[in-house]
Amino acid sequence: MTIFIALKDAYNILIHQEREDPEFALDMKKAEAEFDKRKVKMQIYFEQVKNAEKVKIDMIPLPEAPSLDTNRRDFVGRKFKSDNFGQAPMSARLEKSKFCLNKLDSTFFKYQE
């Protein structure tokens, strides 16, 4: 820490040379402002790292595991056993869809005439 104080004092001496070389002094002021900004960022980062080291694994909240209950229903209302649980067999569903298509075709052709 004493090194930084000594550097700051030496820097202040350079700043006082503003009368002799104003452009150089202006550049030094800009460099000091950038140094201070970086110093603040590094201090914040250091504090964040120290705080992160203090955190225990048990303190981190974890998401809840999904339930393995087979009676539970998902948001659509179907059970988890399979996608077609509670539906008619595939052959019956195909027959119904063929019937609906035939009915639509006959209605369509009726209006076409």
PDB file as gemmi writes it, atoms N, CA and C in Angstrom:
CRYST1    1.000    1.000    1.000  90.00  90.00  90.00 P 1                      
ATOM      1  N   MET A   1       0.823  -1.194   0.000  1.00  0.00           N  
ATOM      2  CA  MET A   1       0.000   0.000   0.000  1.00  0.00           C  
ATOM      3  C   MET A   1       0.864   1.254   0.000  1.00  0.00           C  
ATOM      4  N   THR A   2       1.993   1.187   0.674  1.00  0.00           N  
ATOM      5  CA  THR A   2       2.876   2.357   0.715  1.00  0.00           C  
ATOM      6  C   THR A   2       3.470   2.653  -0.651  1.00  0.00           C  
ATOM      7  N   ILE A   3       3.600   1.612  -1.481  1.00  0.00           N  
ATOM      8  CA  ILE A   3       4.113   1.833  -2.835  1.00  0.00           C  
ATOM      9  C   ILE A   3       3.141   2.695  -3.622  1.00  0.00           C  
ATOM     10  N   PHE A   4       1.845   2.405  -3.472  1.00  0.00           N  
ATOM     11  CA  PHE A   4       0.847   3.189  -4.191  1.00  0.00           C  
ATOM     12  C   PHE A   4       0.840   4.639  -3.725  1.00  0.00           C  
ATOM     13  N   ILE A   5       1.030   4.850  -2.428  1.00  0.00           N  
ATOM     14  CA  ILE A   5       1.059   6.218  -1.908  1.00  0.00           C  
ATOM     15  C   ILE A   5       2.264   6.959  -2.474  1.00  0.00           C  
ATOM     16  N   ALA A   6       3.417   6.282  -2.534  1.00  0.00           N  
ATOM     17  CA  ALA A   6       4.618   6.908  -3.086  1.00  0.00           C  
ATOM     18  C   ALA A   6       4.421   7.223  -4.563  1.00  0.00           C  
ATOM     19  N   LEU A   7       3.800   6.302  -5.291  1.00  0.00           N  
ATOM     20  CA  LEU A   7       3.537   6.553  -6.710  1.00  0.00           C  
ATOM     21  C   LEU A   7       2.583   7.725  -6.895  1.00  0.00           C  
ATOM     22  N   LYS A   8       1.568   7.805  -6.035  1.00  0.00           N  
ATOM     23  CA  LYS A   8       0.608   8.909  -6.111  1.00  0.00           C  
ATOM     24  C   LYS A   8       1.315  10.244  -5.860  1.00  0.00           C  
ATOM     25  N   ASP A   9       2.215  10.262  -4.874  1.00  0.00           N  
ATOM     26  CA  ASP A   9       2.950  11.496  -4.584  1.00  0.00           C  
ATOM     27  C   ASP A   9       3.818  11.906  -5.769  1.00  0.00           C  
ATOM     28  N   ALA A  10       4.503  10.926  -6.368  1.00  0.00           N  
ATOM     29  CA  ALA A  10       5.334  11.224  -7.534  1.00  0.00           C  
ATOM     30  C   ALA A  10       4.469  11.719  -8.684  1.00  0.00           C  
ATOM     31  N   TYR A  11       3.321  11.134  -8.810  1.00  0.00           N  
ATOM     32  CA  TYR A  11       2.402  11.557  -9.866  1.00  0.00           C  
ATOM     33  C   TYR A  11       1.922  12.992  -9.625  1.00  0.00           C  
ATOM     34  N   ASN A  12       1.623  13.326  -8.383  1.00  0.00           N  
ATOM     35  CA  ASN A  12       1.184  14.688  -8.067  1.00  0.00           C  
ATOM     36  C   ASN A  12       2.275  15.710  -8.382  1.00  0.00           C  
ATOM     37  N   ILE A  13       3.520  15.323  -8.195  1.00  0.00           N  
ATOM     38  CA  ILE A  13       4.624  16.225  -8.559  1.00  0.00           C  
ATOM     39  C   ILE A  13       4.619  16.463 -10.059  1.00  0.00           C  
ATOM     40  N   LEU A  14       4.374  15.393 -10.828  1.00  0.00           N  
ATOM     41  CA  LEU A  14       4.311  15.552 -12.286  1.00  0.00           C  
ATOM     42  C   LEU A  14       3.148  16.447 -12.704  1.00  0.00           C  
ATOM     43  N   ILE A  15       2.058  16.360 -12.000  1.00  0.00           N  
ATOM     44  CA  ILE A  15       0.888  17.176 -12.330  1.00  0.00           C  
ATOM     45  C   ILE A  15       1.205  18.660 -12.135  1.00  0.00           C  
ATOM     46  N   HIS A  16       2.026  18.954 -11.145  1.00  0.00           N  
ATOM     47  CA  HIS A  16       2.358  20.355 -10.873  1.00  0.00           C  
ATOM     48  C   HIS A  16       3.194  20.977 -11.984  1.00  0.00           C  
ATOM     49  N   GLN A  17       3.660  20.158 -12.885  1.00  0.00           N  
ATOM     50  CA  GLN A  17       4.415  20.688 -14.016  1.00  0.00           C  
ATOM     51  C   GLN A  17       3.484  21.225 -15.094  1.00  0.00           C  
ATOM     52  N   GLU A  18       2.251  21.408 -14.738  1.00  0.00           N  
ATOM     53  CA  GLU A  18       1.246  21.863 -15.699  1.00  0.00           C  
ATOM     54  C   GLU A  18       1.630  23.203 -16.317  1.00  0.00           C  
ATOM     55  N   ARG A  19       2.302  24.025 -15.557  1.00  0.00           N  
ATOM     56  CA  ARG A  19       2.682  25.343 -16.088  1.00  0.00           C  
ATOM     57  C   ARG A  19       3.675  25.202 -17.232  1.00  0.00           C  
ATOM     58  N   GLU A  20       4.574  24.235 -17.116  1.00  0.00           N  
ATOM     59  CA  GLU A  20       5.614  24.079 -18.127  1.00  0.00           C  
ATOM     60  C   GLU A  20       5.101  23.382 -19.385  1.00  0.00           C  
ATOM     61  N   ASP A  21       4.263  22.324 -19.206  1.00  0.00           N  
ATOM     62  CA  ASP A  21       3.773  21.556 -20.369  1.00  0.00           C  
ATOM     63  C   ASP A  21       2.314  21.175 -20.130  1.00  0.00           C  
ATOM     64  N   PRO A  22       1.363  22.060 -20.526  1.00  0.00           N  
ATOM     65  CA  PRO A  22      -0.051  21.790 -20.248  1.00  0.00           C  
ATOM     66  C   PRO A  22      -0.587  20.525 -20.935  1.00  0.00           C  
ATOM     67  N   GLU A  23      -0.114  20.215 -22.138  1.00  0.00           N  
ATOM     68  CA  GLU A  23      -0.596  19.025 -22.847  1.00  0.00           C  
ATOM     69  C   GLU A  23      -0.190  17.752 -22.102  1.00  0.00           C  
ATOM     70  N   PHE A  24       1.030  17.725 -21.626  1.00  0.00           N  
ATOM     71  CA  PHE A  24       1.515  16.574 -20.866  1.00  0.00           C  
ATOM     72  C   PHE A  24       0.705  16.402 -19.581  1.00  0.00           C  
ATOM     73  N   ALA A  25       0.405  17.511 -18.927  1.00  0.00           N  
ATOM     74  CA  ALA A  25      -0.374  17.457 -17.687  1.00  0.00           C  
ATOM     75  C   ALA A  25      -1.787  16.949 -17.962  1.00  0.00           C  
ATOM     76  N   LEU A  26      -2.372  17.369 -19.089  1.00  0.00           N  
ATOM     77  CA  LEU A  26      -3.714  16.904 -19.456  1.00  0.00           C  
ATOM     78  C   LEU A  26      -3.710  15.394 -19.702  1.00  0.00           C  
ATOM     79  N   ASP A  27      -2.689  14.909 -20.402  1.00  0.00           N  
ATOM     80  CA  ASP A  27      -2.571  13.466 -20.632  1.00  0.00           C  
ATOM     81  C   ASP A  27      -2.419  12.709 -19.314  1.00  0.00           C  
ATOM     82  N   MET A  28      -1.689  13.274 -18.395  1.00  0.00           N  
ATOM     83  CA  MET A  28      -1.498  12.636 -17.090  1.00  0.00           C  
ATOM     84  C   MET A  28      -2.811  12.576 -16.307  1.00  0.00           C  
ATOM     85  N   LYS A  29      -3.615  13.624 -16.399  1.00  0.00           N  
ATOM     86  CA  LYS A  29      -4.910  13.629 -15.701  1.00  0.00           C  
ATOM     87  C   LYS A  29      -5.833  12.556 -16.276  1.00  0.00           C  
ATOM     88  N   LYS A  30      -5.813  12.417 -17.603  1.00  0.00           N  
ATOM     89  CA  LYS A  30      -6.629  11.372 -18.236  1.00  0.00           C  
ATOM     90  C   LYS A  30      -6.153   9.984 -17.795  1.00  0.00           C  
ATOM     91  N   ALA A  31      -4.851   9.808 -17.749  1.00  0.00           N  
ATOM     92  CA  ALA A  31      -4.298   8.517 -17.323  1.00  0.00           C  
ATOM     93  C   ALA A  31      -4.672   8.229 -15.873  1.00  0.00           C  
ATOM     94  N   GLU A  32      -4.671   9.272 -15.031  1.00  0.00           N  
ATOM     95  CA  GLU A  32      -5.048   9.079 -13.629  1.00  0.00           C  
ATOM     96  C   GLU A  32      -6.510   8.666 -13.515  1.00  0.00           C  
ATOM     97  N   ALA A  33      -7.377   9.298 -14.314  1.00  0.00           N  
ATOM     98  CA  ALA A  33      -8.802   8.951 -14.281  1.00  0.00           C  
ATOM     99  C   ALA A  33      -9.011   7.498 -14.707  1.00  0.00           C  
ATOM    100  N   GLU A  34      -8.319   7.070 -15.755  1.00  0.00           N  
ATOM    101  CA  GLU A  34      -8.427   5.683 -16.208  1.00  0.00           C  
ATOM    102  C   GLU A  34      -7.898   4.716 -15.143  1.00  0.00           C  
ATOM    103  N   PHE A  35      -6.802   5.102 -14.504  1.00  0.00           N  
ATOM    104  CA  PHE A  35      -6.233   4.272 -13.439  1.00  0.00           C  
ATOM    105  C   PHE A  35      -7.226   4.107 -12.299  1.00  0.00           C  
ATOM    106  N   ASP A  36      -7.864   5.208 -11.903  1.00  0.00           N  
ATOM    107  CA  ASP A  36      -8.834   5.143 -10.805  1.00  0.00           C  
ATOM    108  C   ASP A  36     -10.030   4.263 -11.167  1.00  0.00           C  
ATOM    109  N   LYS A  37     -10.494   4.357 -12.418  1.00  0.00           N  
ATOM    110  CA  LYS A  37     -11.618   3.515 -12.857  1.00  0.00           C  
ATOM    111  C   LYS A  37     -11.244   2.034 -12.783  1.00  0.00           C  
ATOM    112  N   ARG A  38     -10.057   1.709 -13.306  1.00  0.00           N  
ATOM    113  CA  ARG A  38      -9.619   0.311 -13.269  1.00  0.00           C  
ATOM    114  C   ARG A  38      -9.419  -0.171 -11.836  1.00  0.00           C  
ATOM    115  N   LYS A  39      -8.938   0.717 -10.984  1.00  0.00           N  
ATOM    116  CA  LYS A  39      -8.718   0.358  -9.583  1.00  0.00           C  
ATOM    117  C   LYS A  39     -10.037   0.011  -8.897  1.00  0.00           C  
ATOM    118  N   VAL A  40     -11.080   0.810  -9.168  1.00  0.00           N  
ATOM    119  CA  VAL A  40     -12.397   0.547  -8.577  1.00  0.00           C  
ATOM    120  C   VAL A  40     -12.948  -0.781  -9.088  1.00  0.00           C  
ATOM    121  N   LYS A  41     -12.798  -1.028 -10.390  1.00  0.00           N  
ATOM    122  CA  LYS A  41     -13.278  -2.297 -10.956  1.00  0.00           C  
ATOM    123  C   LYS A  41     -12.565  -3.490 -10.321  1.00  0.00           C  
ATOM    124  N   MET A  42     -11.263  -3.364 -10.136  1.00  0.00           N  
ATOM    125  CA  MET A  42     -10.502  -4.455  -9.527  1.00  0.00           C  
ATOM    126  C   MET A  42     -10.905  -4.667  -8.070  1.00  0.00           C  
ATOM    127  N   GLN A  43     -11.188  -3.587  -7.352  1.00  0.00           N  
ATOM    128  CA  GLN A  43     -11.628  -3.722  -5.963  1.00  0.00           C  
ATOM    129  C   GLN A  43     -12.968  -4.441  -5.891  1.00  0.00           C  
ATOM    130  N   ILE A  44     -13.883  -4.070  -6.784  1.00  0.00           N  
ATOM    131  CA  ILE A  44     -15.197  -4.723  -6.811  1.00  0.00           C  
ATOM    132  C   ILE A  44     -15.037  -6.206  -7.141  1.00  0.00           C  
ATOM    133  N   TYR A  45     -14.211  -6.505  -8.141  1.00  0.00           N  
ATOM    134  CA  TYR A  45     -13.980  -7.899  -8.518  1.00  0.00           C  
ATOM    135  C   TYR A  45     -13.389  -8.687  -7.348  1.00  0.00           C  
ATOM    136  N   PHE A  46     -12.421  -8.098  -6.659  1.00  0.00           N  
ATOM    137  CA  PHE A  46     -11.791  -8.757  -5.517  1.00  0.00           C  
ATOM    138  C   PHE A  46     -12.822  -9.068  -4.438  1.00  0.00           C  
ATOM    139  N   GLU A  47     -13.698  -8.106  -4.150  1.00  0.00           N  
ATOM    140  CA  GLU A  47     -14.738  -8.320  -3.140  1.00  0.00           C  
ATOM    141  C   GLU A  47     -15.707  -9.418  -3.567  1.00  0.00           C  
ATOM    142  N   GLN A  48     -16.055  -9.448  -4.864  1.00  0.00           N  
ATOM    143  CA  GLN A  48     -16.960 -10.482  -5.357  1.00  0.00           C  
ATOM    144  C   GLN A  48     -16.335 -11.869  -5.218  1.00  0.00           C  
ATOM    145  N   VAL A  49     -15.059 -11.977  -5.531  1.00  0.00           N  
ATOM    146  CA  VAL A  49     -14.374 -13.269  -5.409  1.00  0.00           C  
ATOM    147  C   VAL A  49     -14.326 -13.706  -3.952  1.00  0.00           C  
ATOM    148  N   LYS A  50     -14.019 -12.783  -3.061  1.00  0.00           N  
ATOM    149  CA  LYS A  50     -13.969 -13.120  -1.631  1.00  0.00           C  
ATOM    150  C   LYS A  50     -15.345 -13.556  -1.126  1.00  0.00           C  
ATOM    151  N   ASN A  51     -16.404 -12.871  -1.562  1.00  0.00           N  
ATOM    152  CA  ASN A  51     -17.755 -13.266  -1.156  1.00  0.00           C  
ATOM    153  C   ASN A  51     -18.124 -14.632  -1.726  1.00  0.00           C  
ATOM    154  N   ALA A  52     -17.705 -14.908  -2.966  1.00  0.00           N  
ATOM    155  CA  ALA A  52     -18.006 -16.204  -3.582  1.00  0.00           C  
ATOM    156  C   ALA A  52     -17.284 -17.337  -2.853  1.00  0.00           C  
ATOM    157  N   GLU A  53     -16.104 -17.061  -2.333  1.00  0.00           N  
ATOM    158  CA  GLU A  53     -15.376 -18.090  -1.594  1.00  0.00           C  
ATOM    159  C   GLU A  53     -16.066 -18.436  -0.279  1.00  0.00           C  
ATOM    160  N   LYS A  54     -16.822 -17.511   0.267  1.00  0.00           N  
ATOM    161  CA  LYS A  54     -17.507 -17.740   1.537  1.00  0.00           C  
ATOM    162  C   LYS A  54     -18.783 -18.568   1.378  1.00  0.00           C  
ATOM    163  N   VAL A  55     -19.307 -18.663   0.161  1.00  0.00           N  
ATOM    164  CA  VAL A  55     -20.559 -19.382  -0.076  1.00  0.00           C  
ATOM    165  C   VAL A  55     -20.328 -20.881   0.070  1.00  0.00           C  
ATOM    166  N   LYS A  56     -21.213 -21.523   0.807  1.00  0.00           N  
ATOM    167  CA  LYS A  56     -21.145 -22.974   0.961  1.00  0.00           C  
ATOM    168  C   LYS A  56     -22.063 -23.618  -0.069  1.00  0.00           C  
ATOM    169  N   ILE A  57     -21.745 -24.811  -0.470  1.00  0.00           N  
ATOM    170  CA  ILE A  57     -22.521 -25.501  -1.501  1.00  0.00           C  
ATOM    171  C   ILE A  57     -23.960 -25.719  -1.048  1.00  0.00           C  
ATOM    172  N   ASP A  58     -24.155 -25.947   0.230  1.00  0.00           N  
ATOM    173  CA  ASP A  58     -25.509 -26.182   0.748  1.00  0.00           C  
ATOM    174  C   ASP A  58     -26.388 -24.941   0.648  1.00  0.00           C  
ATOM    175  N   MET A  59     -25.777 -23.767   0.517  1.00  0.00           N  
ATOM    176  CA  MET A  59     -26.549 -22.524   0.455  1.00  0.00           C  
ATOM    177  C   MET A  59     -27.129 -22.270  -0.935  1.00  0.00           C  
ATOM    178  N   ILE A  60     -26.625 -22.959  -1.957  1.00  0.00           N  
ATOM    179  CA  ILE A  60     -27.086 -22.741  -3.327  1.00  0.00           C  
ATOM    180  C   ILE A  60     -28.387 -23.504  -3.530  1.00  0.00           C  
ATOM    181  N   PRO A  61     -29.480 -22.806  -3.874  1.00  0.00           N  
ATOM    182  CA  PRO A  61     -30.751 -23.514  -4.072  1.00  0.00           C  
ATOM    183  C   PRO A  61     -30.738 -24.289  -5.388  1.00  0.00           C  
ATOM    184  N   LEU A  62     -31.231 -25.504  -5.337  1.00  0.00           N  
ATOM    185  CA  LEU A  62     -31.315 -26.346  -6.526  1.00  0.00           C  
ATOM    186  C   LEU A  62     -32.770 -26.467  -6.962  1.00  0.00           C  
ATOM    187  N   PRO A  63     -33.020 -26.674  -8.256  1.00  0.00           N  
ATOM    188  CA  PRO A  63     -34.404 -26.873  -8.694  1.00  0.00           C  
ATOM    189  C   PRO A  63     -34.944 -28.189  -8.159  1.00  0.00           C  
ATOM    190  N   GLU A  64     -36.239 -28.233  -7.982  1.00  0.00           N  
ATOM    191  CA  GLU A  64     -36.855 -29.450  -7.462  1.00  0.00           C  
ATOM    192  C   GLU A  64     -36.870 -30.524  -8.538  1.00  0.00           C  
ATOM    193  N   ALA A  65     -36.643 -31.753  -8.131  1.00  0.00           N  
ATOM    194  CA  ALA A  65     -36.668 -32.876  -9.060  1.00  0.00           C  
ATOM    195  C   ALA A  65     -38.115 -33.189  -9.420  1.00  0.00           C  
ATOM    196  N   PRO A  66     -38.374 -33.617 -10.663  1.00  0.00           N  
ATOM    197  CA  PRO A  66     -39.746 -33.961 -11.031  1.00  0.00           C  
ATOM    198  C   PRO A  66     -40.229 -35.177 -10.254  1.00  0.00           C  
ATOM    199  N   SER A  67     -41.506 -35.195  -9.993  1.00  0.00           N  
ATOM    200  CA  SER A  67     -42.096 -36.294  -9.239  1.00  0.00           C  
ATOM    201  C   SER A  67     -42.184 -37.533 -10.124  1.00  0.00           C  
ATOM    202  N   LEU A  68     -41.986 -38.690  -9.534  1.00  0.00           N  
ATOM    203  CA  LEU A  68     -42.094 -39.945 -10.271  1.00  0.00           C  
ATOM    204  C   LEU A  68     -43.454 -40.591 -10.073  1.00  0.00           C  
ATOM    205  N   ASP A  69     -44.409 -39.852  -9.558  1.00  0.00           N  
ATOM    206  CA  ASP A  69     -45.758 -40.348  -9.302  1.00  0.00           C  
ATOM    207  C   ASP A  69     -46.459 -40.578 -10.638  1.00  0.00           C  
ATOM    208  N   THR A  70     -46.922 -41.828 -10.910  1.00  0.00           N  
ATOM    209  CA  THR A  70     -47.575 -42.136 -12.183  1.00  0.00           C  
ATOM    210  C   THR A  70     -49.010 -41.638 -12.223  1.00  0.00           C  
ATOM    211  N   ASN A  71     -49.587 -41.298 -11.086  1.00  0.00           N  
ATOM    212  CA  ASN A  71     -50.952 -40.774 -11.083  1.00  0.00           C  
ATOM    213  C   ASN A  71     -50.995 -39.278 -11.356  1.00  0.00           C  
ATOM    214  N   ARG A  72     -49.843 -38.660 -11.315  1.00  0.00           N  
ATOM    215  CA  ARG A  72     -49.790 -37.216 -11.565  1.00  0.00           C  
ATOM    216  C   ARG A  72     -50.039 -36.944 -13.042  1.00  0.00           C  
ATOM    217  N   ARG A  73     -50.771 -35.891 -13.337  1.00  0.00           N  
ATOM    218  CA  ARG A  73     -51.060 -35.546 -14.731  1.00  0.00           C  
ATOM    219  C   ARG A  73     -50.226 -34.339 -15.132  1.00  0.00           C  
ATOM    220  N   ASP A  74     -49.833 -34.318 -16.395  1.00  0.00           N  
ATOM    221  CA  ASP A  74     -49.089 -33.151 -16.859  1.00  0.00           C  
ATOM    222  C   ASP A  74     -50.059 -32.036 -17.213  1.00  0.00           C  
ATOM    223  N   PHE A  75     -49.541 -30.921 -17.713  1.00  0.00           N  
ATOM    224  CA  PHE A  75     -50.386 -29.748 -17.934  1.00  0.00           C  
ATOM    225  C   PHE A  75     -51.418 -29.953 -19.034  1.00  0.00           C  
ATOM    226  N   VAL A  76     -51.256 -30.950 -19.890  1.00  0.00           N  
ATOM    227  CA  VAL A  76     -52.249 -31.215 -20.932  1.00  0.00           C  
ATOM    228  C   VAL A  76     -53.372 -32.075 -20.387  1.00  0.00           C  
ATOM    229  N   GLY A  77     -53.099 -32.854 -19.364  1.00  0.00           N  
ATOM    230  CA  GLY A  77     -54.128 -33.683 -18.769  1.00  0.00           C  
ATOM    231  C   GLY A  77     -53.927 -35.157 -19.019  1.00  0.00           C  
ATOM    232  N   ARG A  78     -52.909 -35.535 -19.787  1.00  0.00           N  
ATOM    233  CA  ARG A  78     -52.651 -36.945 -20.032  1.00  0.00           C  
ATOM    234  C   ARG A  78     -51.771 -37.491 -18.931  1.00  0.00           C  
ATOM    235  N   LYS A  79     -51.865 -38.775 -18.708  1.00  0.00           N  
ATOM    236  CA  LYS A  79     -50.971 -39.398 -17.739  1.00  0.00           C  
ATOM    237  C   LYS A  79     -49.617 -39.608 -18.392  1.00  0.00           C  
ATOM    238  N   PHE A  80     -48.610 -39.848 -17.563  1.00  0.00           N  
ATOM    239  CA  PHE A  80     -47.257 -39.979 -18.060  1.00  0.00           C  
ATOM    240  C   PHE A  80     -46.959 -41.341 -18.673  1.00  0.00           C  
ATOM    241  N   LYS A  81     -47.853 -42.309 -18.548  1.00  0.00           N  
ATOM    242  CA  LYS A  81     -47.541 -43.669 -18.992  1.00  0.00           C  
ATOM    243  C   LYS A  81     -47.179 -43.710 -20.474  1.00  0.00           C  
ATOM    244  N   SER A  82     -47.977 -43.071 -21.312  1.00  0.00           N  
ATOM    245  CA  SER A  82     -47.663 -42.993 -22.733  1.00  0.00           C  
ATOM    246  C   SER A  82     -48.481 -41.859 -23.334  1.00  0.00           C  
ATOM    247  N   ASP A  83     -48.141 -41.503 -24.546  1.00  0.00           N  
ATOM    248  CA  ASP A  83     -48.850 -40.397 -25.194  1.00  0.00           C  
ATOM    249  C   ASP A  83     -50.280 -40.755 -25.561  1.00  0.00           C  
ATOM    250  N   ASN A  84     -50.549 -42.026 -25.853  1.00  0.00           N  
ATOM    251  CA  ASN A  84     -51.900 -42.402 -26.270  1.00  0.00           C  
ATOM    252  C   ASN A  84     -52.655 -43.115 -25.153  1.00  0.00           C  
ATOM    253  N   PHE A  85     -52.297 -42.866 -23.901  1.00  0.00           N  
ATOM    254  CA  PHE A  85     -52.976 -43.488 -22.771  1.00  0.00           C  
ATOM    255  C   PHE A  85     -54.428 -43.022 -22.733  1.00  0.00           C  
ATOM    256  N   GLY A  86     -55.354 -43.958 -22.664  1.00  0.00           N  
ATOM    257  CA  GLY A  86     -56.773 -43.615 -22.579  1.00  0.00           C  
ATOM    258  C   GLY A  86     -57.426 -43.375 -23.928  1.00  0.00           C  
ATOM    259  N   GLN A  87     -56.684 -43.537 -25.008  1.00  0.00           N  
ATOM    260  CA  GLN A  87     -57.265 -43.339 -26.331  1.00  0.00           C  
ATOM    261  C   GLN A  87     -57.625 -44.702 -26.931  1.00  0.00           C  
ATOM    262  N   ALA A  88     -58.443 -44.644 -27.961  1.00  0.00           N  
ATOM    263  CA  ALA A  88     -58.835 -45.873 -28.652  1.00  0.00           C  
ATOM    264  C   ALA A  88     -57.624 -46.457 -29.374  1.00  0.00           C  
ATOM    265  N   PRO A  89     -57.658 -47.761 -29.682  1.00  0.00           N  
ATOM    266  CA  PRO A  89     -56.553 -48.353 -30.431  1.00  0.00           C  
ATOM    267  C   PRO A  89     -56.367 -47.655 -31.776  1.00  0.00           C  
ATOM    268  N   MET A  90     -55.166 -47.782 -32.317  1.00  0.00           N  
ATOM    269  CA  MET A  90     -54.822 -47.085 -33.558  1.00  0.00           C  
ATOM    270  C   MET A  90     -55.755 -47.468 -34.700  1.00  0.00           C  
ATOM    271  N   SER A  91     -56.137 -48.732 -34.812  1.00  0.00           N  
ATOM    272  CA  SER A  91     -57.002 -49.149 -35.924  1.00  0.00           C  
ATOM    273  C   SER A  91     -58.352 -48.446 -35.849  1.00  0.00           C  
ATOM    274  N   ALA A  92     -58.903 -48.297 -34.651  1.00  0.00           N  
ATOM    275  CA  ALA A  92     -60.191 -47.619 -34.504  1.00  0.00           C  
ATOM    276  C   ALA A  92     -60.062 -46.143 -34.852  1.00  0.00           C  
ATOM    277  N   ARG A  93     -58.938 -45.546 -34.487  1.00  0.00           N  
ATOM    278  CA  ARG A  93     -58.749 -44.127 -34.811  1.00  0.00           C  
ATOM    279  C   ARG A  93     -58.592 -43.928 -36.312  1.00  0.00           C  
ATOM    280  N   LEU A  94     -57.927 -44.871 -36.988  1.00  0.00           N  
ATOM    281  CA  LEU A  94     -57.787 -44.765 -38.441  1.00  0.00           C  
ATOM    282  C   LEU A  94     -59.133 -44.897 -39.137  1.00  0.00           C  
ATOM    283  N   GLU A  95     -59.950 -45.832 -38.684  1.00  0.00           N  
ATOM    284  CA  GLU A  95     -61.281 -46.002 -39.270  1.00  0.00           C  
ATOM    285  C   GLU A  95     -62.101 -44.725 -39.113  1.00  0.00           C  
ATOM    286  N   LYS A  96     -62.028 -44.125 -37.948  1.00  0.00           N  
ATOM    287  CA  LYS A  96     -62.784 -42.901 -37.700  1.00  0.00           C  
ATOM    288  C   LYS A  96     -62.290 -41.777 -38.608  1.00  0.00           C  
ATOM    289  N   SER A  97     -60.969 -41.666 -38.785  1.00  0.00           N  
ATOM    290  CA  SER A  97     -60.450 -40.598 -39.639  1.00  0.00           C  
ATOM    291  C   SER A  97     -60.821 -40.843 -41.099  1.00  0.00           C  
ATOM    292  N   LYS A  98     -60.848 -42.124 -41.560  1.00  0.00           N  
ATOM    293  CA  LYS A  98     -61.271 -42.420 -42.931  1.00  0.00           C  
ATOM    294  C   LYS A  98     -62.729 -42.048 -43.128  1.00  0.00           C  
ATOM    295  N   PHE A  99     -63.553 -42.346 -42.126  1.00  0.00           N  
ATOM    296  CA  PHE A  99     -64.969 -42.007 -42.204  1.00  0.00           C  
ATOM    297  C   PHE A  99     -65.143 -40.488 -42.320  1.00  0.00           C  
ATOM    298  N   CYS A 100     -64.407 -39.757 -41.513  1.00  0.00           N  
ATOM    299  CA  CYS A 100     -64.511 -38.290 -41.553  1.00  0.00           C  
ATOM    300  C   CYS A 100     -64.047 -37.749 -42.897  1.00  0.00           C  
ATOM    301  N   LEU A 101     -62.976 -38.314 -43.454  1.00  0.00           N  
ATOM    302  CA  LEU A 101     -62.492 -37.848 -44.752  1.00  0.00           C  
ATOM    303  C   LEU A 101     -63.499 -38.148 -45.851  1.00  0.00           C  
ATOM    304  N   ASN A 102     -64.094 -39.341 -45.825  1.00  0.00           N  
ATOM    305  CA  ASN A 102     -65.105 -39.679 -46.828  1.00  0.00           C  
ATOM    306  C   ASN A 102     -66.291 -38.731 -46.737  1.00  0.00           C  
ATOM    307  N   LYS A 103     -66.700 -38.419 -45.538  1.00  0.00           N  
ATOM    308  CA  LYS A 103     -67.829 -37.515 -45.354  1.00  0.00           C  
ATOM    309  C   LYS A 103     -67.487 -36.129 -45.890  1.00  0.00           C  
ATOM    310  N   LEU A 104     -66.263 -35.657 -45.617  1.00  0.00           N  
ATOM    311  CA  LEU A 104     -65.846 -34.350 -46.128  1.00  0.00           C  
ATOM    312  C   LEU A 104     -65.782 -34.353 -47.648  1.00  0.00           C  
ATOM    313  N   ASP A 105     -65.247 -35.437 -48.231  1.00  0.00           N  
ATOM    314  CA  ASP A 105     -65.162 -35.522 -49.685  1.00  0.00           C  
ATOM    315  C   ASP A 105     -66.545 -35.496 -50.317  1.00  0.00           C  
ATOM    316  N   SER A 106     -67.478 -36.252 -49.749  1.00  0.00           N  
ATOM    317  CA  SER A 106     -68.823 -36.283 -50.332  1.00  0.00           C  
ATOM    318  C   SER A 106     -69.483 -34.912 -50.212  1.00  0.00           C  
ATOM    319  N   THR A 107     -69.263 -34.215 -49.102  1.00  0.00           N  
ATOM    320  CA  THR A 107     -69.835 -32.879 -48.938  1.00  0.00           C  
ATOM    321  C   THR A 107     -69.189 -31.915 -49.918  1.00  0.00           C  
ATOM    322  N   PHE A 108     -67.888 -32.034 -50.120  1.00  0.00           N  
ATOM    323  CA  PHE A 108     -67.179 -31.144 -51.024  1.00  0.00           C  
ATOM    324  C   PHE A 108     -67.670 -31.332 -52.457  1.00  0.00           C  
ATOM    325  N   PHE A 109     -67.771 -32.600 -52.888  1.00  0.00           N  
ATOM    326  CA  PHE A 109     -68.210 -32.853 -54.252  1.00  0.00           C  
ATOM    327  C   PHE A 109     -69.671 -32.483 -54.453  1.00  0.00           C  
ATOM    328  N   LYS A 110     -70.453 -32.564 -53.413  1.00  0.00           N  
ATOM    329  CA  LYS A 110     -71.861 -32.195 -53.518  1.00  0.00           C  
ATOM    330  C   LYS A 110     -71.979 -30.708 -53.857  1.00  0.00           C  
ATOM    331  N   TYR A 111     -71.139 -29.883 -53.232  1.00  0.00           N  
ATOM    332  CA  TYR A 111     -71.203 -28.443 -53.490  1.00  0.00           C  
ATOM    333  C   TYR A 111     -70.497 -28.056 -54.775  1.00  0.00           C  
ATOM    334  N   GLN A 112     -69.672 -28.926 -55.317  1.00  0.00           N  
ATOM    335  CA  GLN A 112     -68.982 -28.639 -56.565  1.00  0.00           C  
ATOM    336  C   GLN A 112     -69.913 -28.762 -57.766  1.00  0.00           C  
ATOM    337  N   GLU A 113     -70.965 -29.577 -57.649  1.00  0.00           N  
ATOM    338  CA  GLU A 113     -71.866 -29.808 -58.787  1.00  0.00           C  
ATOM    339  C   GLU A 113     -72.757 -28.677 -59.038  1.00  0.00           C  
TER     340      GLU A 113                                                      
END                                                                             
